[in-house]
Each structure stands twice: as structure tokens, then as C-alpha cells.
């Protein structure tokens, strides 16, 4: 029997790319297939996807500028070129199915596939659906979601609740909290705070810690602080001489970082939330205000409403975040309840469930 040909499109952020790669890896484990990715030129998928061993073609597509409307003339020209290029990719590759994970590139690519009569499956990571997936939904065969109640965005009969695929190593290679803390050179038994703002860092989180890192130390909390690449050495300067604070631009071993953490402070991107749910971590979520449709706030509210996290807005963080961390660290019962509630929200093996749906469609 001939190899299945599967096209996966989308990206722009790690929240789109890592699920896409998890789906690709699960497909490779399950069936004999050729996988082609289509991403957006100059976005991180053009680096991450080849590094994972897959071929990718870039489209010149870009996002609309809502503040400067004149800039959108160039955006429309790029969109037109992307639609033409996407049609050519579909014609040449002839996929059995096109999978869209959200992000700029998936719009033109999945639309071209639908016009060519190729089945499509969408994966929506957030609790508030992205514009691209909403536009593609009416002609999609299946829509895989991570949250209940997505009927307000998509046709109910097409939705399947799968959760977001999460990196396997987070669960498979996790050490004990004591071992993980010792790996970072910290006290094995002390309350530990992990602060993660993504690979680029989160300015609000960084500046809040810069101002109040000594208060955390005085409260008996040790800290693993990931600053991202744009904060320079300001984190190291703020924590100079403090043996209970580890400052790093990038964490290479996230399984150990999560394992070490009693409490996690994080943005509320879909990927981060799925990781927290799977690991059952008590968290304080500070949604980024700079995302489409404010979807991170909606993601965080979904956890807070289930007693699985505490939401602190970006605007309040500089005043409230450290107080919230100190109060939570003193309440062991609340931490345990949040861990349990968070774990209940997890949907494990999402990549396998999504592949089940892909196989049902291409097996029709």
C-alpha cells in the first residue's frame, strides 16, 4: 500500500509548533507516512521543524496590523502570494489530509486544501478560538479542542475534545522534587517557585521579580527564574549574592524545572496550561495582554473557575504577584487542592487521540 501523505500547517509561536510536532511524531509511530509542514517565513517554525527532522515550506504570510491600517496593504499582497503558493503546494504534494494547528500559515494552506476537496482537521489549543480556525471550521471534517464549550465557535457535530499534545519527556523523565531541586543547586526540601515567561521572557514577570526578589527569599521561598533573552543580565544583578535564586535566560531541562516547583508563575498560553494540567501543578497565571482576542485571560479563567489556578492580571502583577505567591506558599492545603483540581482537567495522550481522528478520516 502507498504511503499516506500528510500536510501539517500553522505555527508562529511555540504554542502552535510543539503540538504540531507532537502530532507528526505520533503519526510516524503509528503509520507509514510522508509529512510536509507549511509555515510562515521568518517565524520560529522555519527553524524548529527542520531541527525536529521534518521538511517545511514557508509562505510569505503575515498578520494584520490593527493599529496601523496602511501597513495592511503589504499584508494583503503577502496574503495573495501565500494563497497562490499554497495552491501549488497542495497540487504538487497531493496530501491525503491537511491538518491545521492555527497561526498565519494555516489559513491559506487549509483553505487551498478544502477547495481541492482534500479532508481537513483543525486543532484549536485555546479556550477562545482563533480567527483562522473559525474561518476554516465550516468546511473542516473534524475540530480537535482542548476545552469544553467550544460549540459557541464551531459546529458541535465536528468537535472532539482531545486536549493539547504535550512533550512526552515532561512526564516520562520527571525526577523527584528533591532530586530536581538539587540539580539546580537548591535546598532539596524548601518551597520552590518556578517563574517562566517563555523563550523571549515576559517583561512584567521579570520586572516584578527584579523589584521584589529579596522579599521572596525573606519569606523562605527559593526561586528558579527564567528571564528569556531580552532581559540581559538584569536578573543576575537583582539576585546577586542570593544562593536560593537560580537565574537563567533559557531552561533546557523543563521536566526537572517543573519537578522542582512547588508553585509555578507563568503566562497562560495553551501549551503552558496543558503542561501544568498534565503535571498537576499549583500555578499563578499572569495572562499576556498582547495576544489576539485576549485568549490567555480566557485560558486562565478556565483554570481559576475550577480551583486549579490563581489569575493575576498583567496590570496588577507588579503590585499583587509577589504577595499572592507568599500567601499561597504558606497555605499547603490550598496548594494540594489546586494540584488535584489541575490534574482533573488534564487530557493525557492528546497526540494519540488526534491521530485516531486523522486515521478515521483518511480511512474513510
Secondary structure as GFF3:
##gff-version 3
##sequence-region A 1 364
A	DSSP	beta_strand	4	9	.	.	.	ID=ss1
A	DSSP	alpha_helix	14	30	.	.	.	ID=ss2
A	DSSP	beta_strand	33	40	.	.	.	ID=ss3
A	DSSP	alpha_helix	45	51	.	.	.	ID=ss4
A	DSSP	beta_strand	55	59	.	.	.	ID=ss5
A	DSSP	three_ten_helix	69	71	.	.	.	ID=ss6
A	DSSP	alpha_helix	72	93	.	.	.	ID=ss7
A	DSSP	beta_strand	97	100	.	.	.	ID=ss8
A	DSSP	alpha_helix	104	115	.	.	.	ID=ss9
A	DSSP	beta_strand	119	124	.	.	.	ID=ss10
A	DSSP	alpha_helix	131	136	.	.	.	ID=ss11
A	DSSP	three_ten_helix	137	139	.	.	.	ID=ss12
A	DSSP	beta_strand	142	145	.	.	.	ID=ss13
A	DSSP	three_ten_helix	150	152	.	.	.	ID=ss14
A	DSSP	three_ten_helix	156	158	.	.	.	ID=ss15
A	DSSP	beta_strand	159	161	.	.	.	ID=ss16
A	DSSP	alpha_helix	169	172	.	.	.	ID=ss17
A	DSSP	alpha_helix	177	183	.	.	.	ID=ss18
A	DSSP	beta_strand	192	196	.	.	.	ID=ss19
A	DSSP	alpha_helix	203	218	.	.	.	ID=ss20
A	DSSP	beta_strand	222	226	.	.	.	ID=ss21
A	DSSP	alpha_helix	234	238	.	.	.	ID=ss22
A	DSSP	beta_strand	245	248	.	.	.	ID=ss23
A	DSSP	alpha_helix	254	260	.	.	.	ID=ss24
A	DSSP	beta_strand	263	266	.	.	.	ID=ss25
A	DSSP	alpha_helix	270	279	.	.	.	ID=ss26
A	DSSP	beta_strand	282	285	.	.	.	ID=ss27
A	DSSP	three_ten_helix	292	294	.	.	.	ID=ss28
A	DSSP	alpha_helix	295	304	.	.	.	ID=ss29
A	DSSP	beta_strand	309	311	.	.	.	ID=ss30
A	DSSP	alpha_helix	314	329	.	.	.	ID=ss31
A	DSSP	alpha_helix	332	344	.	.	.	ID=ss32
A	DSSP	alpha_helix	350	362	.	.	.	ID=ss33
###
